[in-house]
Each structure stands twice: as structure tokens, then as C-alpha cells.
Amino acid sequence: MDLQLRGRTALVTGASAGIGRGIALALGAEGVHLALAARRRKLLEEVTAEVTALGGHAPVLIECDLMHEDAAERIASAALEGLDSVDILINNAGGSRPFKADADEAQWNEALTLNFTRQRQIAHRLLGQMVERKLGRIINITGKSEPEGINGAFCAKAAVHSWAKGLSREVGKHGITVNCIPPGRILSEQILRNYTPEFRQWQSEHEIPVGEYGKPEDIAHLVCFLASPLARYITGTVIPVDGGLRRYQF
């Protein structure tokens, strides 16, 4: 299937490893011109080498920590300067933030900034040129809605779902779609750091119907489809990619 993505432009945040890296490689292989943002330039350079080895265009690299106060402006401006325009925004950067009930305001502010505020700011910074060209795809990599306890990231990702649904209703008439993808257990640095091999094996056997943890490309394949013209009528959705891990019906 031709996804009709060749020649399009995309900004991917959190692109140096894990899911973001997988998305960058998949979009690059489809002929998308990329701007890749992350904190670790060396890893971004490694992704660049992989993208070009697949026949893709050399990406624009943006080394930036999302927690910097001006991060959204810096990232969006650098992407526009390097690509001229941004057709596709992949809000992927973020991280789990489990808390105790007595977590202080600084912890909450950090979690919400990293996992919601910067995504919203980058999207709104890029919306004007999408509206002007009647073309845009905003895809947010979010998180599950079944928290085992208090986690600042889960709360922030719920905010992303609500914001994205509302935004989709505002911008659909301009040819812009807004969708969210909550990953299940996808192999990444964070997963390998937080879960032992024994737990991953147990969970694969007992809680994940397909019997294994996912791979970054499992997310990337859906991202490519949602980013394509073929998905023009899909917006305001939350589509889990989790091997059946979640138990709710809708």
C-alpha cells in the first residue's frame, strides 16, 4: 500500500530512542523529511545514520530538553527553519512519574510540563502554518488509562486525550487531524529499566493476549497510517497499541 507520504515533512520529539526512534525510522523509510528532537545529540546522530541507511533524507537534528522554559518555541522554530513547513507533528517525548500521595508541587509541575504542556505548546506553535496550507497531522503518543496508583504522567496523558479531542473538533475543517496512541508494553530503555526479565515474561504469558511485549515498529506502523492522506477521516480518536493488554471495552 502506498501511504502517499513521500515528500511530506514531520517533527518527531523524543526521537533518540525507543518508540520515537522507531517512528523516525518508519517515517524516514516512507520518504518523509524529518526534524528530530531529543536531549541526547549522539543518539540523534545514530538515528540519522539509520534513516539515511534506509534511503531516507538526512534529518534536521534539534538538541533540546523539554523542561527548558523556551523549549517549545526552540523546537518548533528549528523544525520550521530546517524543513520550511511541518505537515506532521509526532508528540512522543515524555516519561512515567509515579508519586506518593504527598508529592510536592514541583514534582507535579515537572510531570505535567513534560507530559502535557510542552506537547500542547509545540502543537499550537505549528498550527498556524498547518491551517494556512489546509494540511496537518498531530499524533500524540500518550499512555494508559488504568493507573495502579498516582502517576503524574497518567494524569498528564489524560489531559492530552481531552485536549486532543477538543482540538480535533476545532481544526478538522482545515484538513488537520488529531489523534492519540497509548502504547502498551513496548520494549524501550524505560521498560527495560523498570521491569525485570522475569516480570516481562510473566506478564507476557498471563496478561497480554498476543503473548509478548511489543516493538517500537508496532507503534510506528500505525503512526505512518494516521499521518497519511489515507487516514483523512480518522480524528479525535484514542487508539491503543497494546497486544490486547487493556481490559476495557472502548
TATA-V809313 format. One record per residue. N is the residue number from 1. RES is the residue in one letter. PHI is phi in whole degrees, 0 to 359 (none if undefined). Layout:
BEGIN
N;RES;PHI, N;RES;PHI
END
This chain:
BEGIN
1;M;none, 2;D;276, 3;L;279, 4;Q;59, 5;L;259, 6;R;302, 7;G;91, 8;R;286, 9;T;237, 10;A;212, 11;L;252, 12;V;240, 13;T;267, 14;G;60, 15;A;267, 16;S;276, 17;A;202, 18;G;58, 19;I;297, 20;G;299, 21;R;298, 22;G;298, 23;I;294, 24;A;300, 25;L;295, 26;A;293, 27;L;294, 28;G;300, 29;A;294, 30;E;275, 31;G;88, 32;V;280, 33;H;279, 34;L;246, 35;A;242, 36;L;243, 37;A;243, 38;A;188, 39;R;279, 40;R;255, 41;R;296, 42;K;302, 43;L;291, 44;L;298, 45;E;294, 46;E;293, 47;V;296, 48;T;304, 49;A;299, 50;E;291, 51;V;298, 52;T;292, 53;A;296, 54;L;276, 55;G;94, 56;G;276, 57;H;282, 58;A;296, 59;P;285, 60;V;279, 61;L;256, 62;I;234, 63;E;272, 64;C;198, 65;D;267, 66;L;300, 67;M;281, 68;H;295, 69;E;301, 70;D;260, 71;A;300, 72;A;299, 73;E;295, 74;R;298, 75;I;292, 76;A;297, 77;S;295, 78;A;295, 79;A;294, 80;L;293, 81;E;294, 82;G;280, 83;L;249, 84;D;79, 85;S;208, 86;V;236, 87;D;277, 88;I;231, 89;L;245, 90;I;250, 91;N;276, 92;N;247, 93;A;298, 94;G;161, 95;G;186, 96;S;296, 97;R;222, 98;P;290, 99;F;234, 100;K;271, 101;A;297, 102;D;262, 103;A;304, 104;D;274, 105;E;296, 106;A;297, 107;Q;296, 108;W;296, 109;N;298, 110;E;296, 111;A;296, 112;L;289, 113;T;296, 114;L;294, 115;N;254, 116;F;220, 117;T;300, 118;R;294, 119;Q;299, 120;R;298, 121;Q;295, 122;I;296, 123;A;300, 124;H;291, 125;R;293, 126;L;266, 127;L;298, 128;G;304, 129;Q;287, 130;M;292, 131;V;299, 132;E;299, 133;R;264, 134;K;57, 135;L;203, 136;G;184, 137;R;226, 138;I;242, 139;I;235, 140;N;254, 141;I;273, 142;T;246, 143;G;194, 144;K;287, 145;S;248, 146;E;234, 147;P;293, 148;E;279, 149;G;194, 150;I;283, 151;N;217, 152;G;302, 153;A;292, 154;F;298, 155;C;297, 156;A;294, 157;K;292, 158;A;298, 159;A;296, 160;V;299, 161;H;301, 162;S;293, 163;W;299, 164;A;296, 165;K;297, 166;G;297, 167;L;298, 168;S;302, 169;R;284, 170;E;277, 171;V;250, 172;G;304, 173;K;293, 174;H;261, 175;G;78, 176;I;248, 177;T;248, 178;V;225, 179;N;222, 180;C;235, 181;I;234, 182;P;274, 183;P;285, 184;G;273, 185;R;278, 186;I;250, 187;L;301, 188;S;200, 189;E;306, 190;Q;296, 191;I;295, 192;L;295, 193;R;284, 194;N;265, 195;Y;231, 196;T;289, 197;P;304, 198;E;293, 199;F;293, 200;R;299, 201;Q;293, 202;W;298, 203;Q;295, 204;S;301, 205;E;281, 206;H;250, 207;E;237, 208;I;250, 209;P;306, 210;V;281, 211;G;87, 212;E;198, 213;Y;287, 214;G;278, 215;K;242, 216;P;308, 217;E;293, 218;D;295, 219;I;285, 220;A;299, 221;H;296, 222;L;291, 223;V;303, 224;C;300, 225;F;294, 226;L;296, 227;A;282, 228;S;272, 229;P;298, 230;L;294, 231;A;259, 232;R;300, 233;Y;256, 234;I;248, 235;T;205, 236;G;72, 237;T;258, 238;V;236, 239;I;242, 240;P;291, 241;V;237, 242;D;215, 243;G;66, 244;G;89, 245;L;300, 246;R;287, 247;R;256, 248;Y;287, 249;Q;278, 250;F;231
END
